[in-house]
Amino acid sequence: MPISYDPIAANRKKRPVEALPPPPKYHSSFGWIRHMLFGRALPSSRLAHEKLSNLLALPIFSSDALSSNAYATEAILGILLISRGGTASLHIALPIAIGISILLAIVVLSYRQIIFAYPDGGGAYPVSRDNLGTNASLVAGASLLIDYVLTVATSVAAGAAAIVTMVGAMAAAGTPHMAGLLVLLNDHLAIVCIFSILVITLGNLRGVRETGWWFATPTYVFILSLICTIIAGCIGMATHASYLHTAVQIGHTINSTNVGASVIGWYMIFQAFSQGCTALTGVEAISNTVPLFRKPQDKNAAATMMWMGILAIIMFVGLTFLTGQFGIHDHLDQSKSDYQSVIGQVANLAWPPLMHWMFFVLQISTALVLILAANTAFAGFPQLASMLAQDNFLPRQLANIGDRLAFSNGIVLLAVAASALIWVFQGIVDDLLSLYAIGVFTSFTLAQTGMVLRWNRMRTPGWQTSLVFNLLGAIATGFVTAIIAFSKFADGKAIQGVHFGKYQPHYGAWLVIVLVPIMVWMFKKIHTHYKEMSAELSVVGFVPVVPKHNVVLVLVPRVHRGIVQALNYARLVSEDVRGVYVSTSAERTAEIKKEWEEWAGDIPLVIMESPFRSLIRPLLLYIDAVQKERTDDYVTVVLPEIVASKSWHRLLHNQAAPLLRMYLSSRKDVIVTSVRYFLEH
């Protein structure tokens, strides 16, 4: 056959962007609403266009690590203030922050090695799976999944706290109606948090690129405004600004009365260190989501991680330094109406009166980025859950990609779990922080240990340098994991009876450590089920038993056109067709018999009496009787259904068919078929 040249087709092939197919048409109100909320469905060919540039990847995958500056310093102060040294122990906060920053730098450098070694993403889970075995990988996976849920809950709760701080400052300045709004926010903090999670969930269900533009602006505004605040505070102290005089004097007084570690207690120092390690949460997110970067994916992801580490260290150390210089130690009780976050107090002092509007810029951007920082978890949790599902350790539905090329089931699961956590803890940040960090540091340690074994085994070019980075990371994170685990188990006993506002003993902090083995057990049970199911469904050596007979039962509510159509279908399926009518009235049964003789021909009608007007039980009893007639039969139950032309018309009709399908779904050798009759008006 000769080949003809089509110039139109040739030009079409040169188009740089593939034309999208027409959007699907939705014939129901629900479909239209779904289309408006989540956007049009995207074809699989668009997956490559959904990859992110470094400019968008930084706010999406680093917002958690960067925004943790808003509560990490405050978490350190909360522990130091309840120590025996009291306010005199606050000078320890800066050395602790520096130590945590060194740890952060080590983790960032070591995770860069993971990015290059595992460009398919997944972070600690695939590293542990390939180098430490299944059990270690499941511990890493469980730890990370828990940490992602805590990330969403804590970030959103901290964002709500920033809003409360801003409203409180406006109420103190005498702004009308702010006092009432402050009370309203404090009384309904959990509802505010859950609503924020709902908004973020909807954004993520719309797809990756659209979510990126949602989050880029507030994240960059937060970074710039916080760095500018740190610079402004340092300049104010260097120039001995009059508006900082009182604050600096308080700071000097506190620093001049500092006490040694023996007075504070090493346990409290370790406790403060473990609480401050929340600054490292979210660091691993970039290594988990490398496939979402543009090519070259590994180099772009590594560069983004390096920038994230640099910015996080600058903001964390700078904010902690100013906290000590300004002597901030009051108004940290979130349960009281005069609560002010540390970052809010620093911003309130750092800016001169003429530029005090920057306080509101920082507070608004802090609130937004903390709420939106949950997006880091919304990117990492579904990706990790998908990998576990592909390995048959989680339900396979979590591996499915939705209409918008996102793991929709994982996104919804994360939103539900985080909302439940918020409701239990009523959106109080410090209560949530007490559960934090142990999961992520467990995964850090497993990932670094796995990489050490990998480099020692493979010995690829440059393996010695990579091994040093990962060995240093494994030692550092392992030591910190031990500290955090000890402090979490001891939490409540060591400081029992000591109360400083919201900093009260948290007896449930150890629950996260207990939850990890429970999740590992669950993963194994799921895997066992899939393994047994696969063996049972295998066709290797299988000799099928062919049923010799098929009894078709047509459920008859009354005789109408839909029933006649169902009978015609049943005749095509089998020669043994029976109508089944459940009788609740003798008069109505007589009418049905008469109509049946006219329209059903030679098909018998079985009448089941139902004195208690039940439809389900008589039908099930008759199916049992039919199955006892022959053991090699199939029983096909035909459900005639009327489909109205308008959606609201469907509410006017009996919906017995879905209920019957539910009851019959677990019956062996019973097939349920719906034969629909569509109304035209």
Secondary structure, DSSP 8 states (H G I E B T S, - for coil): ------HHHHHHHT-SS----------SHHHHHHHHHH-S---GGGGGGG-B-HHHHHHHHHHHHHHTHHHHHHHHHHHHHTSTTGGGGGGGHHHHHHHHHHHHHHHHHHHHHHHHH-TT--THHHHHHHHT-HHHHHHHHHHHHHHHHHHHHHHHHHHHHHHHHHHHHHHHTT-TTHHHHHHHHHHTHHHHHHHHHHHHHHHHHT-HHHHHHHHHHHHHHHHHHHHHHHHHHHHHHHTT-GGGHHHHHHHHHHHHT---HHHH-HHHHHHHHHHHGGGGTTTTHHHHTGGGB-SSHHHHHHHHHHHHHHHHHHHHHHHHHHHHHHT--SS--TTSTT---HHHHHHHHHS-GGGTHHHHHHHHHHHHHHHHTHHHHHHHHHHHHHHHHHTTSS-GGGG---TTSS-HHHHHHHHHHHHHHHHHHTT-HHHHHTT-SHHHHHHHHHHHHHHHHHHHHH--TTHHHHHHHHHHHHHHHHHHHHHHHHHHHHTTTTTTT--BTTB---TTTTHHHHHHHHHHHHHHHHHHHHHHHHHHH--TT-------EEEEEEE-SS-SHHHHHHHHHHHHH-SEEEEEEEES-HHHHHHHHHHHHHHSTT--EEEEE-TT--SHHHHHHHHHHHHHH-TTEEEEEEEEEEE-SSGGGGGGS--HHHHHHHHHTTSTTEEEEEEEEE---
